[in-house]
């Protein structure tokens, strides 16, 4: 071994994960390393640049990892001696997500992926170390003194802690799937599957996926004699195919498979079933890492027989949320996972009630409304729901409604035992006001939206944030059609909603002090729900309805979609989106700390930095308020 390679090997053995390799293995690696000298401000790779064939170790100097936000460079991590970065080529297919630039004269070792990969395959400690660190989404700069334990990926996330959340890692998948046409013969496709040693084929029409055929389809439909082997694949394929984006996480993939009862997901260019196929994710690609994996919880929920079993799972979900927040997993990701598990618990509670009462006398839909409907319920706050059943003959109406009221009472009682408090305002399916037929609900929404002033006592804006939990999707679709049809050019309705959005007390005083509670049990505390989050939630709902944006309930996603729909005000919407995440995290942390809803923030317990961060998150509200005033005719209800 030459002296340069020996010097590199001596250097690497002091830093993780190289410290678990033998000196002979390090020597093999070092012999293939490229030494890169970087002058100050020299860039190694940039955002959206095609992935390189190496990852990097800082030998000396300082490398900054940064992104461009609002036209300014934001430094996410500082890589000192011994830090590793640029790991994306190991675990993802998309381009770099940030820029690596030398902030002083630096020397970097470029380690070829192809050379290092065998050592990953043969050493689980190395693999786990890389996976655990790559999967943690912590936007914090780490200048730990023990820099030899500091691993930094090009995602801009660093940690020295052992991750319990490996399932958040991006999945690898088959990028060369077998693609065939609908008129292909099953026998021929089966032969190709055998030759390629894969268990599925995607059926496309004009390069767009229309279905999938798997070895399970072959076994259940062909081997059993139900269909001849000479039939075309479009007659036996599973359709529609479930499509996803390439950066889907392990947990999300597991949940989608369980939710849709499928064993494969089709990766497409934009994640929809209207774009080109890029690959296939199979069950084989998914690894269940631990008992608190969301996929495992979903399976346990489906098998549960009692409310007490569901309660235990809900407690474990709280642990997942707390661990995820502590490890700086993005709040959007945590919300998605928590919402799927919350919905699975609610669905199972309904199923258990049906098992007790017998089959429903009519088709119906159970909708979650409010924070559950927006999929923003990180903490176990109160339950809000409505029940809509299909129209029945007048003489059967009372009997049918009584069944569904009993179903709702059983379900809400179970959910209360699980940990979801009853709504203090009675906005639940167990309330006879909010359990009725589709025709009655249509009349209700018509009345609310066309004569809002006359119905202001029972009109709550949360009825416009809904998501189906159980039942007939067509019933929810019918309500959505009623809502958006009534919203068209409805000046009076938007006048009412606009004034309602502006009715909340300002979060800050004239002198930029927090507007705290003046009396009661929460005296001197800041009501982050009413004064900070609700104005954003109301504003997002208002503009989403006015822009005819359907199928999106989550406040953060609503603002992001509004920025696309209305580029003129994109800056305001994007600022509101980020503010919503910051405020939601403050509330979640407060709730987890005190085992409550987190509605009231004890400002005395916040650091000076956190107080400033909280105050800064409130700044976009004035621009949103002005935009509401400029956009809508706020006269009659002012």
C-alpha atoms as one frame of an Amber mdcrd trajectory, in Angstrom:
protein
   0.000   0.000   0.000   1.352   3.421  -0.941   1.971   6.042   1.710  -1.022
   8.233   0.687  -3.478   5.341   0.970  -1.936   4.341   4.292  -2.319   7.887
   5.585  -5.994   7.921   4.521  -6.643   4.551   6.192  -5.077   5.816   9.431
  -7.348   8.864   9.257 -10.575   6.961   8.537 -10.164   4.416  11.330 -10.754
   7.210  13.862 -14.236   7.995  12.542 -17.571   6.171  12.369 -18.584   4.061
  10.567 -15.048   3.197   9.402 -13.965   2.394  12.959 -15.787  -0.972  12.777
 -13.880  -2.077   9.652 -10.584  -3.933   9.691  -7.409  -2.125   8.648  -7.186
  -4.430   5.628 -10.695  -3.387   4.550  -9.821   0.273   5.103  -6.694  -0.202
   2.998  -8.771  -1.552   0.099 -11.099   1.414   0.337  -8.304   3.968   0.715
  -6.520   2.708  -2.385  -9.518   3.834  -4.481 -10.225   7.152  -2.807  -9.836
  10.410  -4.726  -8.366  13.343  -2.840 -10.125  16.616  -3.715  -8.655  20.009
  -2.854 -11.273  22.727  -2.603 -10.545  26.425  -2.559 -12.742  28.720  -0.494
 -16.305  28.992  -1.947 -15.651  26.113  -4.336 -18.775  23.979  -4.883 -18.642
  20.174  -4.729 -22.258  19.545  -5.772 -25.391  21.668  -6.085 -29.137  21.377
  -5.563 -30.835  19.329  -8.319 -27.484  18.209  -9.689 -27.340  14.601 -10.877
 -25.997  12.270  -8.200 -22.279  11.567  -8.308 -20.649   8.153  -7.950 -19.071
   8.898  -4.558 -19.827  10.073  -1.050 -17.475  12.301   0.906 -15.468  12.629
   4.112 -14.011  15.946   5.270 -10.274  15.465   5.813  -9.682  19.093   6.776
 -11.405  22.443   6.498 -15.127  23.210   6.561 -17.929  22.272   4.132 -21.309
  23.982   4.411 -24.502  22.243   3.280 -27.109  24.780   2.274 -30.364  25.424
   0.432 -31.831  28.550  -1.128 -34.943  29.801   0.663 -36.667  33.039  -0.312
 -33.681  33.988  -2.436 -31.228  33.623   0.452 -28.736  30.918   1.275 -29.691
  28.989   4.408 -26.961  26.865   5.990 -28.345  23.580   7.291 -25.156  21.903
   8.447 -21.462  22.585   8.869 -19.246  19.607   8.106 -15.981  19.618  10.024
 -13.107  17.145  10.023 -14.354  13.541  10.001 -17.910  14.417   8.928 -19.513
  12.373   6.148 -21.899  13.902   3.621 -23.342  13.239   0.179 -24.933   9.896
   1.130 -27.931  10.312  -1.158 -26.552   8.032  -3.941 -26.739   5.120  -1.488
 -30.417   5.397  -0.644 -32.264   7.543  -3.173 -32.668   8.003  -6.893 -33.494
  11.711  -7.108 -30.938  14.498  -7.423 -29.092  16.254  -4.610 -31.346  18.246
  -2.323 -28.766  20.825  -1.310 -25.444  22.416  -2.165 -22.070  21.452  -0.685
 -19.608  24.349  -0.693 -16.209  24.895   0.936 -16.264  27.795   3.384 -12.505
  27.646   3.793  -9.702  25.818   2.030 -10.583  22.156   2.460  -9.507  18.644
   1.602 -12.229  16.076   0.935 -11.953  12.331   0.388 -14.266  11.009  -2.350
 -15.130   7.364  -1.646 -16.604   5.529  -4.677 -20.032   4.032  -3.953 -19.204
   0.905  -5.955 -16.078   0.279  -3.870 -17.766   0.852  -0.517 -21.059  -0.947
  -1.208 -19.676  -4.495  -0.605 -18.548  -3.452   2.867 -22.103  -2.308   3.607
 -23.551  -5.603   2.432 -21.128  -7.575   4.605 -21.295  -5.404   7.718 -24.687
  -4.758   9.294 -23.226  -2.229  11.747 -22.090  -0.026   8.864 -25.418  -0.392
   7.070 -27.451   0.393  10.185 -25.280   3.388  10.991 -25.787   4.876   7.532
 -29.515   4.082   7.423 -30.207   5.449  10.868 -28.453   8.706  10.143 -29.765
   9.152   6.630 -33.358   8.643   7.759 -33.331  11.319  10.463 -34.715  14.619
   9.268 -33.082  17.061  11.661 -32.546  20.523  10.274 -29.985  21.446  12.896
 -26.387  22.375  12.496 -24.145  19.995  14.371 -20.702  21.062  15.448 -20.301
  18.377  18.057 -16.857  18.280  19.614 -16.800  14.545  19.071 -16.957  15.049
  15.344 -15.839  11.518  14.683 -19.362  10.471  15.753 -20.983  13.031  13.505
 -22.451  11.776  10.250 -24.095  14.231   7.896 -26.036  13.225   4.807 -26.703
  15.477   1.846 -30.301  15.753   2.974 -29.012  18.216   5.509 -29.862  16.050
   8.473 -27.398  15.040  11.196 -27.547  13.066  14.417 -25.419  11.171  16.887
 -28.370   9.356  18.381 -29.519   5.841  17.639 -32.666   6.164  15.554 -35.836
   4.305  16.435 -37.443   5.519  13.239 -35.653   3.625  10.476 -38.903   3.155
   8.634 -38.791   6.817   7.562 -35.966   5.997   5.129 -36.581   6.378   1.411
 -37.228   3.073  -0.330 -35.231   1.469  -3.064 -37.363  -0.229  -5.687 -37.284
  -2.053  -9.012 -36.549   0.618 -11.630 -36.752  -1.860 -14.533 -40.259  -3.290
 -14.187 -41.883  -5.568 -16.699 -44.311  -3.422 -18.674 -46.830  -4.936 -21.067
 -50.061  -4.054 -22.877 -53.572  -5.082 -21.999 -53.954  -7.344 -25.017 -50.864
  -9.405 -24.123 -51.552 -13.090 -23.430 -51.254 -14.292 -19.833 -49.044 -17.236
 -20.851 -46.534 -14.926 -22.548 -46.456 -12.501 -19.622 -45.997 -15.369 -17.154
 -43.061 -16.625 -19.206 -41.444 -13.171 -19.132 -41.999 -12.891 -15.368 -40.285
 -16.236 -14.889 -37.364 -15.256 -17.095 -36.907 -11.929 -15.294 -37.430 -13.603
 -11.894 -40.016 -11.071 -10.803 -43.527 -11.560  -9.475 -45.399  -8.781 -11.243
 -46.000  -6.948 -14.495 -47.451  -3.470 -15.037 -50.104  -3.149 -17.725 -49.918
   0.191 -19.551 -51.884   2.009 -22.204 -49.987   4.783 -23.981 -47.285   4.441
 -21.282 -49.848   5.118 -18.528 -50.454   2.373 -15.907 -53.951   0.873 -16.008
 -53.384  -2.252 -13.924 -51.008  -4.832 -12.500 -50.813  -8.611 -12.620 -48.928
 -10.498  -9.925 -48.041 -14.094  -9.122 -50.975 -13.995  -6.704 -53.302 -13.230
  -9.619 -51.747 -16.113 -11.534 -52.348 -18.470  -8.610 -55.894 -17.393  -7.755
 -57.227 -16.814 -11.280 -55.227 -18.953 -13.700 -53.933 -21.931 -11.701 -57.402
 -22.512 -10.243 -58.923 -22.748 -13.732 -61.133 -19.666 -13.386 -59.540 -18.227
 -16.519 -57.586 -19.908 -19.337 -53.891 -19.163 -19.714 -54.612 -17.941 -23.240
 -56.728 -14.990 -22.032 -55.455 -11.390 -22.314 -53.956  -9.870 -19.157 -56.468
  -7.016 -19.003 -59.130  -9.606 -18.114 -57.308 -10.756 -14.972 -55.260  -7.738
 -13.918 -55.887  -5.834 -10.691 -57.099  -2.317 -11.422 -56.698   0.509 -10.705
 -53.047   0.292  -9.766 -51.981   2.202  -6.630 -49.404   4.823  -7.655 -46.873
   6.753  -5.578 -43.964   9.178  -5.898 -40.443   7.780  -5.842 -39.555   9.400
  -2.496 -42.269   7.592  -0.544 -41.036   6.346   2.826 -41.143   2.783   4.069
 -43.873   3.625   6.577 -46.083   5.354   4.017 -45.666   2.453   1.593 -46.654
  -0.057   4.260 -49.717   1.969   5.187 -50.803   2.301   1.555 -50.456  -1.435
   0.971 -52.449  -2.234   4.094 -55.057   0.420   3.407 -55.634  -0.763  -0.173
 -54.994  -4.468   0.480 -52.333  -4.688  -2.231 -48.854  -6.164  -2.363 -47.327
  -3.779  -4.923 -47.151  -0.030  -5.518 -46.411   1.520  -8.883 -43.903   4.388
  -8.853 -44.732   7.060 -11.435 -43.161  10.328 -12.474 -45.568  12.565 -10.544
 -47.140   9.984  -8.241 -50.452   9.845 -10.137 -51.942   7.162 -12.370 -51.766
   9.585 -15.289 -47.994   9.688 -15.681 -45.161   7.460 -16.853 -44.108   4.406
 -14.837 -40.689   4.600 -13.147 -40.705   1.387 -11.120 -42.498  -0.981  -8.748
 -42.318  -1.325  -4.962 -43.169  -4.801  -3.710 -43.783  -6.199  -0.230 -40.340
  -7.732  -0.522 -38.899  -4.197  -0.514 -40.437  -3.413   2.842 -38.809  -4.420
   6.109 -40.733  -4.180   9.366 -38.064  -2.853  11.710 -39.721  -2.736  15.096
 -42.925  -3.265  17.061 -43.913   0.413  16.926 -43.666   0.514  13.161 -46.860
   2.179  11.835 -47.474  -0.774   9.540 -47.437  -3.148  12.488 -49.816  -0.892
  14.430 -52.266  -0.923  11.513 -52.208  -4.718  11.479 -52.804  -4.819  15.228
 -55.683  -2.371  14.878 -57.316  -4.593  12.262 -57.007  -7.604  14.601 -58.208
  -5.797  17.744 -61.417  -6.977  19.399 -61.925  -4.446  22.198 -61.664  -0.744
  22.884 -58.967  -1.437  25.450 -56.745  -2.980  22.765 -57.246   0.135  20.645
 -56.363   2.302  23.638 -53.010   0.553  24.041 -52.248   1.152  20.372 -53.219
   4.828  20.737 -50.712   5.128  23.603 -47.998   3.660  21.373 -48.946   6.155
  18.648 -48.344   8.959  21.150 -44.879   7.510  21.749 -44.211   7.510  17.997
 -45.296  11.153  17.716 -43.159  12.210  20.678 -40.094  10.299  19.465 -40.502
  11.667  15.941 -40.766  15.270  17.116 -37.781  14.876  19.412 -35.733  13.532
  16.513 -36.904  16.376  14.253 -38.786  14.232  11.735 -40.700  16.748   9.534
 -44.089  17.536  11.013 -45.834  16.878   7.686 -44.476  13.341   7.756 -45.495
  12.764  11.368 -48.998  14.100  10.651 -49.458  11.738   7.713 -48.473   8.703
   9.762 -50.490   9.753  12.832 -53.571  10.482  10.717 -53.525   7.084   9.044
 -53.300   5.359  12.421 -55.999   7.601  13.943 -58.304   6.840  11.016 -57.593
   3.106  11.313 -58.526   3.240  15.023 -61.768   5.089  14.263 -62.598   2.686
  11.451 -62.031  -0.321  13.711 -64.204   1.231  16.444 -67.029   1.552  13.883
 -66.499  -2.060  12.761 -66.665  -3.284  16.360 -69.945  -1.392  16.829 -71.394
  -2.953  13.684 -70.423  -6.407  14.944 -72.462  -5.688  18.083 -75.494  -4.161
  16.348 -75.668  -6.203  13.171 -75.473  -5.102   9.533 -76.470  -1.497   8.750
 -79.952  -1.117   7.196 -78.602   1.309   4.578 -75.338   2.464   3.066 -73.676
   5.301   4.927 -70.536   7.394   5.353 -68.841   8.347   8.621 -66.916  11.584
   8.170 -64.386  13.075  10.551 -64.562  16.856  10.680 -62.371  19.560  12.201
 -58.761  18.730  13.013 -59.337  15.026  12.347 -60.885  15.846   8.988 -57.858
  18.023   8.182 -55.522  15.224   9.350 -53.837  17.565  11.799 -54.567  15.707
  15.031 -51.142  14.874  16.445 -52.495  14.889  19.991 -55.620  13.077  21.266
 -57.971  16.074  21.269 -61.774  15.825  21.154 -63.624  13.875  18.467 -65.705
  15.614  15.785 -67.774  13.635  13.295 -70.938  13.445  11.222 -72.868  10.485
   9.783 -74.657  10.531   6.451 -76.880   7.644   5.384 -78.464   7.101   1.983
 -82.046   8.155   1.407 -84.636   5.567   2.431 -88.419   5.289   2.212 -90.188
   7.741   4.581 -91.747   4.942   6.607 -88.286   3.476   7.311 -86.530   6.752
   8.087 -86.984   6.673  11.879 -85.932   3.027  12.156 -82.830   3.603  10.007
 -81.839   6.772  11.840 -82.237   5.040  15.217 -79.835   2.317  14.099 -77.208
   4.823  13.023 -77.618   6.887  16.196 -77.021   3.725  18.241 -74.029   2.897
  16.037 -72.631   6.389  16.555 -73.201   6.324  20.322 -71.392   2.988  20.631
 -68.539   4.211  18.449 -68.051   7.572  20.153 -68.177   5.836  23.543 -65.456
   3.408  22.430 -63.337   6.260  21.078 -63.745   8.143  24.366 -62.324   5.108
  26.185 -59.490   4.956  23.665 -58.516   8.531  24.531 -60.500  10.802  22.179
 -62.601  13.137  24.335 -66.211  13.865  23.423 -66.719  17.163  21.609 -67.929
  19.759  24.160 -70.016  21.394  21.412 -71.725  18.130  20.491 -70.320  18.025
  16.960 -70.505  14.228  16.791 -72.379  11.626  14.798 -74.064  10.498  18.035
 -75.934  13.828  18.113 -79.244  13.483  16.243 -78.565  16.875  14.611 -75.488
  15.481  12.866 -76.786  12.022  11.966 -79.190  12.192   9.056 -79.891  11.280
   5.445 -78.061  12.554   2.392 -81.075  14.666   1.402 -81.242  16.223   4.866
 -77.508  16.938   4.818 -77.855  18.490   1.348 -80.566  20.783   2.704 -78.356
  21.565   5.706 -75.389  22.657   3.577 -77.679  24.585   1.190 -79.101  26.474
   4.135 -75.717  27.161   5.739 -74.174  28.449   2.542 -77.064  30.403   0.988
 -78.475  32.010   4.144 -75.494  32.007   6.544 -76.747  34.866   8.713 -79.969
  33.051   9.553 -78.086  29.907  10.591 -75.056  31.407  12.313 -75.855  29.700
  15.620 -75.332  26.164  14.300 -72.934  26.959  11.446 -69.401  25.958  12.376
 -66.665  26.214   9.793 -65.330  22.782  10.827 -68.201  21.238   8.820 -66.249
  22.257   5.722 -63.190  20.248   6.789 -64.225  16.631   6.373 -62.668  13.297
   5.430 -64.348   9.917   5.082 -63.370   7.340   7.705 -65.765   4.533   6.877
 -68.455   3.796   4.321 -69.443   4.908   0.842 -67.067   7.298  -0.926 -69.914
   8.339  -3.244 -71.782   9.852  -0.313 -68.835  12.079   0.604 -68.462  13.000
  -3.076 -72.121  14.025  -3.168 -71.609  16.381  -0.216 -68.500  17.854  -1.860
 -70.502  18.532  -5.024 -73.119  20.365  -2.969 -70.477  22.445  -1.166 -68.557
  23.545  -4.235 -71.680  24.156  -6.309 -73.018  26.462  -3.592 -69.631  28.185
  -3.262 -69.627  29.415  -6.867 -69.928  33.224  -6.878 -71.472  33.103  -3.396
 -70.559  36.578  -2.166 -72.724  36.298   0.943 -71.163  33.009   2.072 -67.604
  34.249   1.636 -68.571  37.473   3.398 -69.623  35.353   6.378 -66.549  33.084
   6.299 -64.202  36.042   5.805 -65.573  37.898   8.811 -65.485  34.705  10.851
 -61.803  34.261   9.968 -61.014  37.812  11.125 -63.037  37.632  14.329 -60.255
  36.019  16.392 -58.341  38.293  18.765 -54.902  39.331  17.549 -52.037  37.140
  18.821 -49.864  40.175  19.596 -50.637  43.486  21.276 -49.940  46.887  19.737
 -46.541  46.797  21.441 -45.746  43.334  19.972 -46.301  41.535  23.255 -48.083
  38.189  23.399 -51.824  38.566  23.936 -52.261  36.196  26.888 -55.302  35.048
  28.858 -56.256  37.643  31.450 -58.175  35.383  33.828 -59.191  31.806  34.538
 -57.111  28.640  35.004 -54.890  29.559  32.054 -54.159  33.117  33.166 -51.003
  34.592  31.587 -50.781  31.711  29.096 -50.913  32.089  25.317 -53.829  30.405
  23.515 -51.954  29.089  20.492 -55.017  27.332  19.077 -57.464  30.256  18.969
 -55.061  33.178  18.543 -52.488  31.622  16.217 -53.547  28.389  14.509 -57.233
  29.082  13.897 -56.668  32.270  11.844 -54.399  30.268   9.536 -56.810  27.319
   9.390 -59.763  29.628   8.649 -57.827  31.584   6.037 -56.668  28.459   4.224
 -60.219  27.074   4.167 -61.649  30.370   2.918 -59.262  30.706  -0.019 -59.400
  26.990  -0.888 -63.177  27.116  -1.235 -63.042  30.361  -3.217 -60.458  28.928
  -5.619 -62.496  25.727  -6.083 -59.656  23.512  -4.828 -61.217  20.133  -4.109
 -60.045  17.149  -2.106 -57.474  19.003   0.035 -58.282  19.562   3.700 -54.912
  19.864   5.428 -54.038  23.493   6.199 -50.364  23.205   5.249 -51.172  21.472
   1.967 -53.957  23.972   1.265 -51.514  26.885   1.508 -48.975  25.072  -0.690
 -51.679  24.403  -3.299 -52.888  28.007  -3.124 -49.338  29.183  -3.852 -49.477
  27.170  -7.089 -53.022  28.203  -7.949 -52.447  31.910  -7.269 -48.763  32.775
  -7.931 -49.441  36.482  -7.385 -49.804  35.865  -3.644 -47.597  32.790  -3.442
 -45.181  34.413  -0.988 -47.958  35.048   1.548 -49.319  31.511   1.218 -45.896
  29.888   1.575 -45.086  31.989   4.646 -48.401  30.928   6.171 -47.664  27.273
   5.387 -44.342  27.376   7.209 -45.828  29.360  10.085 -48.521  26.707  10.488
 -45.895  23.980  10.870 -43.909  25.976  13.440 -47.006  26.766  15.501 -48.272
  23.180  15.280 -44.960  21.929  16.609 -45.097  24.361  19.546 -48.570  23.080
  20.395 -47.569  19.426  20.041 -44.547  19.860  22.299 -46.642  21.652  24.915
 -49.270  18.908  24.796 -46.758  16.094  25.053 -45.039  17.790  27.971 -48.255
  18.306  29.939 -50.294  15.364  28.629 -53.054  17.631  27.307 -54.158  19.273
  24.057 -51.312  21.807  24.148 -53.726  24.676  23.540 -52.243  26.999  26.158
 -48.513  27.797  26.019 -46.744  28.707  29.238 -44.498  31.476  27.936 -42.448
  31.503  31.132 -41.144  28.037  30.256 -39.950  29.083  26.794 -36.395  30.170
  26.148 -35.751  33.616  24.699 -34.955  31.983  21.350 -38.196  30.000  21.346
 -40.211  33.098  22.227 -38.711  34.899  19.238 -39.356  31.890  17.019 -42.975
  31.791  18.172 -43.377  35.521  17.639 -41.838  35.320  14.152 -44.302  32.564
  13.213 -47.140  35.000  13.945 -45.896  37.646  11.512 -47.534  36.253   8.305
 -50.996  36.626   9.836 -51.211  40.355   9.183 -50.523  39.802   5.474 -53.131
  37.037   5.373 -55.658  39.282   7.107 -55.020  42.076   4.615 -55.356  39.636
   1.712 -58.741  38.471   3.030 -59.935  42.077   3.319 -58.718  42.919  -0.195
 -60.180  39.778  -1.797 -63.672  39.516  -0.301 -66.533  41.956   0.162 -66.721
  41.937   3.947 -69.756  44.117   4.568 -72.933  42.465   5.843 -71.383  40.498
   8.709 -68.699  43.020   9.716
